């Protein structure tokens, strides 16, 4: 048991070092990417900021604010409420999966950012700050963790990740129940070898646009 705890400490130490290394590289790449996205939005007549923050649950239930490139129109909340009113039969499905097919809130540029997963790039800042890891369960909104029931504490025991076992294996193509099983599987079996596999799987998933929406 003591040996297992020692190995886990070494794993987390190496993981954090790799997180810091990757986040610095990611932040350097973030600067030219931000310029390109900003100019692209301005060309469509949208002069609002291209960064935004979302409130999420971090390790041990700590509230964190993750950074993203904006993929939606500025009045997205108003459009969402209007859509829910006009589509009552889809309301329960939305609150369960947090997804809308052909989402009217997403901009044309935002659609490209999502399909290429570039909208997640600013989260390298969260990784550097220590709120997130390169690999881990994807961060959830405040009430979403309740879906894990008795496994809620386990789910929140790790830093959320920029990518992870679920995120690299289907994402939107997988049901929410299956997603929860995959996130918990990673927490129980996390290792350097599995992390390396997830990195490669993520690269291939992004190239193939597998499950990106």
N, CA, C and O of each residue as an XYZ file, in Angstrom:
852
protein
N       0.830     -1.203      0.000
C       0.000      0.000      0.000
C       0.869      1.260      0.000
O       0.610      2.207     -0.742
N       1.912      1.252      0.853
C       2.824      2.383      0.942
C       3.536      2.598     -0.378
O       3.725      3.737     -0.805
N       3.934      1.507     -1.031
C       4.616      1.583     -2.319
C       3.697      2.169     -3.385
O       4.139      2.927     -4.248
N       2.411      1.812     -3.317
C       1.438      2.311     -4.276
C       1.246      3.817     -4.115
O       1.163      4.545     -5.104
N       1.175      4.281     -2.868
C       1.033      5.713     -2.594
C       2.258      6.472     -3.086
O       2.134      7.559     -3.648
N       3.439      5.901     -2.874
C       4.687      6.523     -3.316
C       4.728      6.659     -4.838
O       5.132      7.695     -5.367
N       4.305      5.601     -5.534
C       4.276      5.637     -7.003
C       3.303      6.698     -7.492
O       3.577      7.401     -8.464
N       2.161      6.811     -6.813
C       1.158      7.801     -7.208
C       1.694      9.222     -7.029
O       1.410     10.100     -7.844
N       2.474      9.450     -5.959
C       3.070     10.770     -5.738
C       4.061     11.114     -6.838
O       4.087     12.244     -7.326
N       4.872     10.146     -7.227
C       5.835     10.353     -8.312
C       5.090     10.669     -9.606
O       5.488     11.549    -10.370
N       4.000      9.934     -9.836
C       3.196     10.149    -11.044
C       2.660     11.577    -11.088
O       2.757     12.242    -12.120
N       2.098     12.050     -9.984
C       1.533     13.398     -9.951
C       2.627     14.466    -10.087
O       2.395     15.523    -10.674
N       3.817     14.187     -9.542
C       4.937     15.134     -9.651
C       5.358     15.272    -11.120
O       5.541     16.385    -11.613
N       5.507     14.154    -11.806
C       5.882     14.176    -13.220
C       4.775     14.820    -14.049
O       5.042     15.592    -14.970
N       3.544     14.497    -13.715
C       2.387     15.036    -14.437
C       2.342     16.557    -14.341
O       2.092     17.243    -15.332
N       2.588     17.077    -13.140
C       2.558     18.531    -12.955
C       3.699     19.201    -13.719
O       3.502     20.259    -14.316
N       4.879     18.601    -13.709
C       6.008     19.149    -14.456
C       5.712     19.200    -15.948
O       6.038     20.175    -16.624
N       5.088     18.132    -16.455
C       4.728     18.081    -17.873
C       3.660     19.122    -18.181
O       3.673     19.735    -19.249
N       2.726     19.324    -17.234
C       1.687     20.339    -17.407
C       2.301     21.724    -17.587
O       1.914     22.469    -18.488
N       3.251     22.062    -16.734
C       3.877     23.385    -16.790
C       4.623     23.573    -18.105
O       4.532     24.628    -18.732
N       5.361     22.544    -18.518
C       6.122     22.598    -19.778
C       5.185     22.821    -20.964
O       5.428     23.694    -21.797
N       4.110     22.026    -21.037
C       3.165     22.118    -22.155
C       2.388     23.431    -22.145
O       2.089     23.988    -23.201
N       2.062     23.924    -20.945
C       1.291     25.164    -20.862
C       2.095     26.354    -21.369
O       1.535     27.248    -22.003
N       3.393     26.381    -21.102
C       4.240     27.478    -21.581
C       4.286     27.475    -23.107
O       4.168     28.525    -23.739
N       4.458     26.296    -23.693
C       4.458     26.181    -25.157
C       3.094     26.585    -25.724
O       3.015     27.300    -26.724
N       2.030     26.122    -25.078
C       0.678     26.446    -25.532
C       0.377     27.928    -25.480
O      -0.271     28.461    -26.380
N       0.838     28.602    -24.435
C       0.593     30.040    -24.287
C       1.338     30.827    -25.361
O       0.826     31.826    -25.865
N       2.540     30.384    -25.714
C       3.298     31.043    -26.788
C       2.560     30.918    -28.117
O       2.551     31.852    -28.919
N       1.943     29.765    -28.347
C       1.177     29.552    -29.581
C      -0.151     30.298    -29.539
O      -0.754     30.567    -30.578
N      -0.604     30.629    -28.332
C      -1.900     31.281    -28.149
C      -1.915     32.707    -28.696
O      -2.946     33.187    -29.167
N      -0.779     33.372    -28.632
C      -0.707     34.776    -29.041
C      -1.035     34.971    -30.525
O      -1.943     35.741    -30.838
N      -0.328     34.299    -31.460
C      -0.693     34.482    -32.880
C      -2.088     33.957    -33.197
O      -2.765     34.487    -34.078
N      -2.519     32.929    -32.491
C      -3.857     32.381    -32.713
C      -4.918     33.405    -32.328
O      -5.913     33.565    -33.036
N      -4.711     34.093    -31.216
C      -5.637     35.136    -30.776
C      -5.734     36.246    -31.821
O      -6.831     36.731    -32.099
N      -4.610     36.654    -32.400
C      -4.607     37.718    -33.410
C      -5.431     37.311    -34.630
O      -6.222     38.102    -35.144
N      -5.241     36.069    -35.089
C      -5.967     35.573    -36.263
C      -7.476     35.531    -35.992
O      -8.276     35.947    -36.830
N      -7.852     35.024    -34.811
C      -9.273     34.908    -34.478
C      -9.898     36.293    -34.311
O     -11.024     36.525    -34.749
N      -9.168     37.208    -33.680
C      -9.670     38.575    -33.483
C      -9.941     39.243    -34.825
O     -10.993     39.854    -35.012
N      -9.000     39.132    -35.761
C      -9.164     39.733    -37.088
C     -10.339     39.082    -37.824
O     -11.105     39.765    -38.503
N     -10.476     37.761    -37.685
C     -11.568     37.033    -38.345
C     -12.925     37.524    -37.863
O     -13.839     37.717    -38.665
N     -13.061     37.727    -36.550
C     -14.322     38.239    -36.011
C     -14.583     39.672    -36.483
O     -15.712     40.021    -36.828
N     -13.546     40.488    -36.497
C     -13.703     41.879    -36.917
C     -14.149     41.965    -38.374
O     -14.905     42.863    -38.745
N     -13.677     41.029    -39.198
C     -14.067     41.007    -40.609
C     -15.550     40.694    -40.792
O     -16.127     41.012    -41.832
N     -16.172     40.071    -39.782
C     -17.606     39.767    -39.847
C     -18.434     40.848    -39.153
O     -19.653     40.726    -39.040
N     -17.762     41.908    -38.689
C     -18.462     42.998    -38.017
C     -18.639     42.794    -36.527
O     -19.356     43.555    -35.878
N     -17.994     41.775    -35.974
C     -18.084     41.475    -34.540
C     -16.820     42.005    -33.862
O     -15.732     41.457    -34.041
N     -16.975     43.081    -33.078
C     -15.823     43.724    -32.448
C     -15.751     43.430    -30.951
O     -14.999     44.079    -30.224
N     -16.525     42.462    -30.494
C     -16.501     42.085    -29.085
C     -15.255     41.236    -28.796
O     -14.587     40.761    -29.715
N     -14.961     41.058    -27.514
C     -13.794     40.278    -27.115
C     -13.889     38.828    -27.581
O     -14.986     38.285    -27.710
N     -12.752     38.209    -27.830
C     -12.752     36.825    -28.315
C     -12.478     35.827    -27.191
O     -12.623     34.620    -27.386
N     -12.088     36.317    -26.025
C     -11.921     35.446    -24.862
C     -13.167     35.529    -23.977
O     -13.825     36.567    -23.911
N     -13.477     34.436    -23.310
C     -14.492     34.492    -22.266
C     -14.203     33.409    -21.234
O     -13.451     32.469    -21.490
N     -14.812     33.560    -20.069
C     -14.571     32.614    -18.982
C     -15.860     31.901    -18.610
O     -16.937     32.498    -18.600
N     -15.733     30.620    -18.307
C     -16.870     29.818    -17.866
C     -16.617     29.317    -16.446
O     -15.511     28.888    -16.117
N     -17.657     29.377    -15.609
C     -17.547     28.876    -14.244
C     -17.681     27.357    -14.254
O     -18.640     26.816    -14.803
N     -16.722     26.678    -13.648
C     -16.700     25.219    -13.624
C     -16.272     24.730    -12.238
O     -15.824     25.514    -11.402
N     -16.416     23.429    -12.010
C     -15.936     22.808    -10.779
C     -14.549     22.229    -11.013
O     -14.319     21.494    -11.973
N     -13.631     22.575    -10.119
C     -12.281     22.044    -10.202
C     -12.055     20.942     -9.180
O     -12.998     20.316     -8.697
N     -10.801     20.720     -8.864
C     -10.438     19.661     -7.921
C     -11.056     19.923     -6.555
O     -11.025     21.048     -6.056
N     -11.620     18.874     -5.950
C     -12.270     18.923     -4.638
C     -13.431     19.921     -4.576
O     -13.756     20.443     -3.510
N     -14.046     20.176     -5.727
C     -15.216     21.040     -5.767
C     -14.917     22.521     -5.785
O     -15.833     23.335     -5.671
N     -13.646     22.891     -5.926
C     -13.289     24.309     -5.989
C     -13.847     24.930     -7.267
O     -13.742     24.350     -8.348
N     -14.439     26.110     -7.131
C     -14.961     26.805     -8.309
C     -13.806     27.459     -9.065
O     -13.029     28.223     -8.492
N     -13.705     27.150    -10.351
C     -12.663     27.731    -11.197
C     -13.325     28.399    -12.399
O     -14.487     28.132    -12.704
N     -12.586     29.260    -13.071
C     -13.080     29.906    -14.287
C     -12.146     29.521    -15.434
O     -10.994     29.953    -15.490
N     -12.665     28.702    -16.341
C     -11.821     28.247    -17.436
C     -11.916     29.229    -18.606
O     -12.972     29.800    -18.879
N     -10.789     29.405    -19.284
C     -10.722     30.322    -20.415
C     -11.032     29.577    -21.716
O     -10.651     28.421    -21.901
N     -11.725     30.268    -22.596
C     -12.020     29.723    -23.925
C     -12.026     30.851    -24.943
O     -12.164     32.022    -24.591
N     -11.874     30.481    -26.220
C     -12.173     31.436    -27.268
C     -13.690     31.448    -27.451
O     -14.332     30.398    -27.455
N     -14.247     32.630    -27.598
C     -15.693     32.749    -27.750
C     -16.141     32.120    -29.066
O     -15.609     32.437    -30.129
N     -17.118     31.233    -28.982
C     -17.654     30.577    -30.178
C     -19.120     30.928    -30.401
O     -19.718     30.509    -31.392
N     -19.702     31.699    -29.476
C     -21.115     32.041    -29.574
C     -21.311     33.546    -29.735
O     -20.406     34.342    -29.486
N     -22.502     33.905    -30.152
C     -22.859     35.320    -30.229
C     -22.897     35.896    -28.811
O     -23.025     35.152    -27.839
N     -22.788     37.196    -28.701
C     -22.708     37.837    -27.393
C     -23.991     37.641    -26.585
O     -23.929     37.472    -25.367
N     -25.151     37.661    -27.242
C     -26.434     37.492    -26.538
C     -26.878     36.028    -26.550
O     -28.055     35.730    -26.749
N     -25.928     35.123    -26.335
C     -26.203     33.689    -26.408
C     -27.265     33.237    -25.413
O     -28.078     32.370    -25.735
N     -27.272     33.806    -24.214
C     -28.224     33.386    -23.183
C     -29.652     33.731    -23.592
O     -30.572     32.948    -23.357
N     -29.838     34.892    -24.199
C     -31.171     35.287    -24.659
C     -31.663     34.339    -25.745
O     -32.826     33.936    -25.749
N     -30.772     33.987    -26.662
C     -31.135     33.079    -27.749
C     -31.458     31.696    -27.199
O     -32.373     31.032    -27.686
N     -30.704     31.254    -26.176
C     -30.963     29.953    -25.565
C     -32.359     29.910    -24.949
O     -33.111     28.960    -25.169
N     -32.704     30.941    -24.176
C     -34.010     30.965    -23.529
C     -35.143     30.996    -24.551
O     -36.186     30.373    -24.353
N     -34.930     31.721    -25.639
C     -35.928     31.767    -26.705
C     -36.082     30.400    -27.360
O     -37.193     29.968    -27.667
N     -34.948     29.721    -27.570
C     -34.970     28.387    -28.190
C     -35.687     27.392    -27.282
O     -36.468     26.571    -27.762
N     -35.430     27.458    -25.968
C     -36.078     26.550    -25.021
C     -37.589     26.773    -24.979
O     -38.361     25.828    -24.816
N     -38.000     28.031    -25.126
C     -39.428     28.330    -25.149
C     -40.089     27.790    -26.408
O     -41.216     27.294    -26.366
N     -39.377     27.890    -27.531
C     -39.935     27.460    -28.811
C     -39.805     25.960    -29.047
O     -40.439     25.412    -29.949
N     -38.982     25.295    -28.234
C     -38.761     23.859    -28.402
C     -38.923     23.128    -27.068
O     -37.967     22.531    -26.572
N     -40.120     23.167    -26.484
C     -40.321     22.541    -25.157
C     -40.045     21.042    -25.151
O     -39.667     20.480    -24.123
N     -40.236     20.382    -26.323
C     -39.994     18.939    -26.398
C     -38.509     18.603    -26.326
O     -38.134     17.464    -26.049
N     -37.661     19.612    -26.580
C     -36.208     19.397    -26.551
C     -35.585     19.882    -25.246
O     -34.391     19.694    -25.012
N     -36.404     20.509    -24.394
C     -35.887     21.147    -23.176
C     -35.222     20.147    -22.237
O     -34.115     20.386    -21.755
N     -35.896     19.026    -21.976
C     -35.354     18.012    -21.069
C     -34.061     17.414    -21.634
O     -33.116     17.146    -20.892
N     -34.032     17.212    -22.939
C     -32.831     16.666    -23.584
C     -31.662     17.618    -23.439
O     -30.527     17.189    -23.230
N     -31.940     18.940    -23.550
C     -30.872     19.926    -23.410
C     -30.287     19.912    -22.001
O     -29.067     19.894    -21.834
N     -31.159     19.920    -20.978
C     -30.680     19.962    -19.600
C     -29.943     18.676    -19.215
O     -29.150     18.665    -18.274
N     -30.212     17.594    -19.951
C     -29.520     16.337    -19.680
C     -28.149     16.302    -20.331
O     -27.164     15.934    -19.690
N     -28.078     16.684    -21.611
C     -26.829     16.570    -22.370
C     -26.097     17.884    -22.569
O     -24.935     17.890    -22.975
N     -26.774     19.017    -22.284
C     -26.201     20.355    -22.467
C     -25.787     20.597    -23.914
O     -24.801     21.288    -24.171
N     -26.532     20.037    -24.854
C     -26.204     20.186    -26.269
C     -27.465     20.517    -27.058
O     -28.566     20.093    -26.706
N     -27.281     21.288    -28.139
C     -28.351     21.598    -29.067
C     -27.856     21.275    -30.471
O     -26.805     21.761    -30.890
N     -28.602     20.468    -31.186
C     -28.224     20.173    -32.563
C     -28.456     21.413    -33.416
O     -29.504     22.052    -33.325
N     -27.458     21.754    -34.258
C     -27.515     22.981    -35.067
C     -27.749     24.193    -34.174
O     -28.656     24.992    -34.409
N     -26.924     24.311    -33.159
C     -27.049     25.350    -32.135
C     -27.064     26.748    -32.765
O     -26.086     27.138    -33.403
N     -28.165     27.514    -32.597
C     -28.264     28.851    -33.212
C     -27.367     29.891    -32.558
O     -27.211     30.992    -33.085
N     -26.783     29.559    -31.430
C     -25.932     30.519    -30.719
C     -24.514     30.568    -31.263
O     -23.794     31.541    -31.037
N     -24.108     29.523    -31.980
C     -22.721     29.404    -32.429
C     -22.476     30.205    -33.705
O     -23.238     30.098    -34.666
N     -21.419     31.002    -33.712
C     -21.058     31.785    -34.888
C     -20.357     30.896    -35.920
O     -19.949     29.777    -35.610
N     -20.224     31.403    -37.141
C     -19.534     30.638    -38.188
C     -18.081     30.391    -37.803
O     -17.556     29.295    -37.996
N     -17.441     31.414    -37.259
C     -16.056     31.259    -36.812
C     -16.006     30.314    -35.620
O     -15.097     29.490    -35.510
N     -16.986     30.434    -34.728
C     -17.054     29.552    -33.566
C     -17.227     28.103    -33.960
O     -16.683     27.211    -33.310
N     -17.969     27.861    -35.004
C     -18.169     26.495    -35.486
C     -16.847     25.875    -35.925
O     -16.587     24.701    -35.661
N     -16.013     26.670    -36.595
C     -14.689     26.200    -37.014
C     -13.809     25.936    -35.795
O     -13.101     24.931    -35.732
N     -13.862     26.851    -34.830
C     -13.056     26.696    -33.619
C     -13.431     25.423    -32.870
O     -12.558     24.727    -32.350
N     -14.713     25.120    -32.813
C     -15.171     23.924    -32.100
C     -14.777     22.651    -32.829
O     -14.322     21.691    -32.208
N     -14.951     22.641    -34.145
C     -14.650     21.434    -34.912
C     -13.159     21.106    -34.891
O     -12.771     19.944    -35.016
N     -12.324     22.138    -34.731
C     -10.873     21.934    -34.663
C     -10.369     21.906    -33.224
O      -9.178     21.710    -32.980
N     -11.296     22.107    -32.256
C     -10.980     22.148    -30.818
C     -10.075     23.307    -30.432
O      -9.520     23.319    -29.333
N      -9.921     24.281    -31.319
C      -9.077     25.437    -31.006
C      -9.710     26.340    -29.952
O      -9.015     27.142    -29.328
N     -11.027     26.219    -29.746
C     -11.682     27.046    -28.730
C     -11.191     26.724    -27.327
O     -11.330     27.541    -26.417
N     -10.613     25.529    -27.142
C     -10.126     25.107    -25.827
C      -8.697     25.589    -25.538
O      -8.212     25.462    -24.414
N      -8.037     26.135    -26.546
C      -6.616     26.483    -26.432
C      -6.284     27.397    -25.253
O      -5.263     27.187    -24.597
N      -7.115     28.408    -24.960
C      -6.781     29.301    -23.832
C      -6.691     28.601    -22.484
O      -6.196     29.191    -21.524
N      -7.155     27.358    -22.385
C      -7.089     26.645    -21.112
C      -5.667     26.269    -20.718
O      -5.440     25.755    -19.622
N      -4.710     26.520    -21.603
C      -3.307     26.372    -21.204
C      -2.984     27.357    -20.080
O      -2.097     27.103    -19.266
N      -3.704     28.482    -20.036
C      -3.544     29.430    -18.929
C      -3.999     28.793    -17.624
O      -3.327     28.930    -16.601
N      -5.132     28.097    -17.647
C      -5.631     27.399    -16.457
C      -4.666     26.321    -15.998
O      -4.502     26.089    -14.800
N      -4.027     25.660    -16.962
C      -3.059     24.607    -16.626
C      -1.854     25.212    -15.928
O      -1.377     24.674    -14.929
N      -1.359     26.328    -16.449
C      -0.212     26.991    -15.826
C      -0.542     27.461    -14.423
O       0.303     27.381    -13.531
N      -1.765     27.954    -14.207
C      -2.190     28.439    -12.891
C      -2.431     27.296    -11.907
O      -2.535     27.530    -10.703
N      -2.522     26.052    -12.413
C      -2.715     24.902    -11.537
C      -4.161     24.523    -11.301
O      -4.442     23.622    -10.510
N      -5.093     25.200    -11.977
C      -6.511     24.855    -11.829
C      -6.886     23.642    -12.664
O      -7.865     22.954    -12.375
N      -6.095     23.388    -13.705
C      -6.371     22.270    -14.595
C      -5.083     21.512    -14.880
O      -3.987     21.953    -14.535
N      -5.249     20.357    -15.522
C      -4.120     19.559    -15.971
C      -4.269     19.360    -17.478
O      -5.347     19.582    -18.030
N      -3.203     18.948    -18.137
C      -3.311     18.652    -19.560
C      -4.280     17.499    -19.780
O      -5.057     17.507    -20.735
N      -4.234     16.507    -18.894
C      -5.071     15.316    -19.022
C      -5.835     15.076    -17.732
O      -5.263     15.100    -16.642
N      -7.136     14.844    -17.867
C      -7.978     14.587    -16.705
C      -9.430     14.603    -17.128
O      -9.720     14.791    -18.309
N     -10.340     14.413    -16.209
C     -11.767     14.504    -16.537
C     -12.088     15.926    -17.010
O     -11.549     16.890    -16.465
N     -12.943     16.067    -17.998
C     -13.304     17.401    -18.457
C     -14.084     18.144    -17.376
O     -14.927     17.543    -16.710
N     -13.821     19.450    -17.186
C     -14.514     20.211    -16.142
C     -16.006     20.329    -16.436
O     -16.412     20.443    -17.593
N     -16.816     20.301    -15.385
C     -18.272     20.355    -15.542
C     -18.835     21.601    -14.875
O     -18.182     22.216    -14.033
N     -20.060     21.967    -15.263
C     -20.738     23.098    -14.624
C     -21.143     22.695    -13.206
O     -21.094     21.517    -12.851
N     -21.540     23.671    -12.405
C     -21.678     23.475    -10.967
C     -22.638     22.362    -10.561
O     -22.352     21.619     -9.623
N     -23.774     22.232    -11.250
C     -24.751     21.224    -10.849
C     -24.557     19.894    -11.576
O     -25.234     18.913    -11.268
N     -23.644     19.861    -12.528
C     -23.468     18.664    -13.350
C     -22.803     17.522    -12.592
O     -23.060     16.352    -12.877
N     -21.954     17.855    -11.632
C     -21.247     16.821    -10.875
C     -22.208     15.955    -10.074
O     -21.871     14.828     -9.711
N     -23.405     16.471     -9.794
C     -24.395     15.693     -9.040
C     -24.826     14.440     -9.804
O     -25.318     13.480     -9.211
N     -24.638     14.458    -11.120
C     -25.000     13.289    -11.928
C     -24.164     12.059    -11.562
O     -24.554     10.927    -11.848
N     -23.003     12.296    -10.922
C     -22.123     11.185    -10.570
C     -22.552     10.485     -9.283
O     -21.992      9.452     -8.917
N     -23.549     11.050     -8.597
C     -24.085     10.401     -7.408
C     -23.024     10.097     -6.362
O     -22.284     10.989     -5.947
N     -22.948      8.836     -5.932
C     -21.995      8.429     -4.904
C     -20.553      8.555     -5.365
O     -19.638      8.518     -4.543
N     -20.335      8.704     -6.680
C     -18.972      8.849     -7.219
C     -18.570     10.307     -7.414
O     -17.538     10.595     -8.020
N     -19.383     11.222     -6.902
C     -19.107     12.654     -7.094
C     -17.746     13.038     -6.499
O     -16.956     13.725     -7.147
N     -17.475     12.597     -5.276
C     -16.203     12.939     -4.623
C     -15.018     12.384     -5.405
O     -13.983     13.040     -5.527
N     -15.176     11.172     -5.934
C     -14.106     10.577     -6.735
C     -13.869     11.401     -7.998
O     -12.729     11.692     -8.363
N     -14.963     11.770     -8.656
C     -14.849     12.552     -9.887
C     -14.130     13.873     -9.644
O     -13.359     14.329    -10.488
N     -14.381     14.487     -8.495
C     -13.786     15.786     -8.187
C     -12.428     15.667     -7.491
O     -11.863     16.672     -7.058
N     -11.908     14.453     -7.383
C     -10.642     14.253     -6.675
C      -9.421     14.605     -7.527
O      -8.312     14.707     -7.002
N      -9.615     14.792     -8.842
C      -8.508     15.125     -9.736
C      -8.720     16.493    -10.369
O      -9.851     16.963    -10.496
N      -7.619     17.123    -10.764
C      -7.740     18.349    -11.544
C      -8.414     18.019    -12.873
O      -8.070     17.015    -13.497
N      -9.360     18.836    -13.317
C      -9.959     18.606    -14.634
C      -8.914     18.817    -15.722
O      -7.930     19.528    -15.522
N      -9.138     18.192    -16.874
C      -8.133     18.219    -17.926
C      -8.563     18.944    -19.186
O      -9.753     19.057    -19.481
N      -7.568     19.437    -19.933
C      -7.803     20.018    -21.248
C      -8.316     18.935    -22.197
O      -9.171     19.185    -23.046
N      -7.778     17.737    -22.033
C      -8.281     16.567    -22.731
C      -8.306     15.413    -21.732
O      -7.858     15.560    -20.595
N      -8.825     14.276    -22.157
C      -8.911     13.151    -21.235
C      -9.348     11.888    -21.939
O      -9.421     11.842    -23.166
N      -9.635     10.870    -21.162
C     -10.003      9.566    -21.720
C     -11.297      9.660    -22.523
O     -11.391      9.106    -23.619
N     -12.291     10.359    -21.983
C     -13.543     10.548    -22.734
C     -13.345     11.513    -23.895
O     -13.799     11.247    -25.008
N     -12.672     12.630    -23.644
C     -12.509     13.664    -24.666
C     -11.751     13.167    -25.886
O     -11.936     13.693    -26.984
N     -10.908     12.172    -25.712
C     -10.107     11.652    -26.834
C     -10.738     10.431    -27.484
O     -10.174      9.854    -28.414
N     -11.920     10.035    -26.991
C     -12.546      8.815    -27.499
C     -14.033      9.006    -27.799
O     -14.888      8.344    -27.211
N     -14.321      9.919    -28.719
C     -15.694     10.038    -29.178
C     -16.420     11.300    -28.802
O     -17.205     11.819    -29.597
N     -16.180     11.815    -27.601
C     -16.804     13.052    -27.128
C     -18.305     13.076    -27.377
O     -19.045     12.320    -26.747
N     -18.767     13.929    -28.279
C     -20.204     14.109    -28.488
C     -20.887     12.884    -29.076
O     -22.116     12.809    -29.084
N     -20.113     11.925    -29.567
C     -20.702     10.708    -30.127
C     -21.063      9.693    -29.045
O     -21.627      8.640    -29.342
N     -20.739     10.008    -27.794
C     -20.937      9.079    -26.682
C     -22.015      9.616    -25.738
O     -22.066     10.817    -25.470
N     -22.871      8.731    -25.236
C     -23.923      9.146    -24.317
C     -23.315      9.678    -23.020
O     -22.161      9.393    -22.699
N     -24.108     10.454    -22.279
C     -23.594     11.041    -21.044
C     -23.272      9.970    -20.008
O     -22.300     10.089    -19.263
N     -24.089      8.930    -19.966
C     -23.836      7.835    -19.023
C     -22.493      7.164    -19.317
O     -21.726      6.863    -18.403
N     -22.222      6.937    -20.596
C     -20.950      6.322    -20.983
C     -19.789      7.260    -20.705
O     -18.701      6.825    -20.327
N     -20.029      8.553    -20.896
C     -19.000      9.545    -20.589
C     -18.591      9.455    -19.120
O     -17.402      9.453    -18.803
N     -19.581      9.379    -18.223
C     -19.277      9.315    -16.791
C     -18.450      8.074    -16.462
O     -17.516      8.137    -15.664
N     -18.798      6.951    -17.080
C     -18.043      5.716    -16.846
C     -16.595      5.870    -17.302
O     -15.681      5.385    -16.635
N     -16.380      6.542    -18.435
C     -15.033      6.719    -18.966
C     -14.208      7.666    -18.097
O     -13.016      7.440    -17.887
N     -14.845      8.730    -17.589
C     -14.125      9.666    -16.720
C     -13.688      8.969    -15.431
O     -12.563      9.162    -14.968
N     -14.572      8.165    -14.857
C     -14.254      7.445    -13.624
C     -13.207      6.361    -13.879
O     -12.368      6.088    -13.020
N     -13.259      5.747    -15.062
C     -12.252      4.739    -15.411
C     -10.863      5.367    -15.397
O      -9.913      4.770    -14.891
N     -10.745      6.579    -15.955
C      -9.438      7.239    -15.984
C      -8.937      7.516    -14.573
O      -7.764      7.297    -14.271
N      -9.818      7.994    -13.718
C      -9.407      8.310    -12.345
C      -8.884      7.062    -11.638
O      -7.926      7.137    -10.868
N      -9.510      5.917    -11.900
C      -9.094      4.667    -11.259
C      -7.819      4.085    -11.873
O      -7.093      3.355    -11.198
N      -7.538      4.394    -13.131
C      -6.438      3.742    -13.845
C      -5.387      4.718    -14.390
O      -4.552      4.325    -15.204
N      -5.416      5.974    -13.957
C      -4.482      6.966    -14.498
C      -3.034      6.540    -14.294
O      -2.660      6.028    -13.239
N      -2.233      6.764    -15.324
C      -0.810      6.417    -15.297
C      -0.120      7.175    -16.419
O      -0.785      7.735    -17.290
N       1.196      7.199    -16.406
C       1.941      7.872    -17.465
C       1.680      7.224    -18.813
O       1.564      7.910    -19.829
N       1.588      5.893    -18.819
C       1.344      5.173    -20.067
C      -0.029      5.528    -20.640
O      -0.164      5.759    -21.841
N      -1.046      5.570    -19.774
C      -2.387      5.927    -20.235
C      -2.426      7.376    -20.701
O      -3.099      7.695    -21.681
N      -1.708      8.257    -20.004
C      -1.663      9.663    -20.409
C      -1.053      9.820    -21.797
O      -1.547     10.599    -22.612
N       0.019      9.081    -22.065
C       0.650      9.129    -23.386
C      -0.315      8.650    -24.460
O      -0.400      9.235    -25.539
N      -1.039      7.584    -24.154
C      -2.030      7.056    -25.098
C      -3.112      8.102    -25.379
O      -3.536      8.269    -26.523
N      -3.555      8.801    -24.338
C      -4.595      9.810    -24.486
C      -4.106     10.971    -25.351
O      -4.868     11.507    -26.156
N      -2.845     11.358    -25.190
C      -2.294     12.439    -26.005
C      -2.340     12.072    -27.486
O      -2.766     12.875    -28.316
N      -1.902     10.860    -27.814
C      -1.941     10.418    -29.208
C      -3.378     10.305    -29.715
O      -3.678     10.708    -30.839
N      -4.264      9.756    -28.880
C      -5.672      9.619    -29.270
C      -6.308     10.987    -29.512
O      -7.130     11.146    -30.414
N      -5.919     11.978    -28.695
C      -6.457     13.326    -28.846
C      -6.027     13.939    -30.167
O      -6.834     14.553    -30.865
N      -4.739     13.770    -30.512
C      -4.227     14.301    -31.775
C      -4.992     13.701    -32.956
O      -5.406     14.424    -33.863
N      -5.176     12.388    -32.942
C      -5.895     11.726    -34.030
C      -7.360     12.158    -34.059
O      -7.931     12.336    -35.135
N      -7.973     12.327    -32.881
C      -9.377     12.751    -32.816
C      -9.566     14.140    -33.377
O     -10.549     14.411    -34.066
N      -8.613     15.035    -33.079
C      -8.685     16.416    -33.598
C      -8.516     16.415    -35.104
O      -9.245     17.110    -35.811
N      -7.552     15.633    -35.609
C      -7.326     15.552    -37.055
C      -8.567     15.023    -37.775
O      -8.945     15.527    -38.833
N      -9.193     14.008    -37.190
C     -10.380     13.399    -37.803
C     -11.664     14.159    -37.457
O     -12.732     13.875    -37.999
N     -11.540     15.152    -36.522
C     -12.704     15.903    -36.030
C     -13.723     14.930    -35.460
O     -14.926     15.088    -35.667
N     -13.247     13.942    -34.753
C     -14.098     12.891    -34.199
C     -14.860     13.382    -32.988
O     -14.267     13.653    -31.944
N     -16.173     13.498    -33.120
C     -17.018     13.891    -32.000
C     -17.011     15.370    -31.676
O     -17.634     15.786    -30.700
N     -16.322     16.173    -32.469
C     -16.259     17.617    -32.188
C     -17.535     18.304    -32.633
O     -18.024     18.088    -33.742
N     -18.075     19.151    -31.732
C     -19.281     19.920    -32.063
C     -19.182     21.294    -31.437
O     -20.093     22.108    -31.590
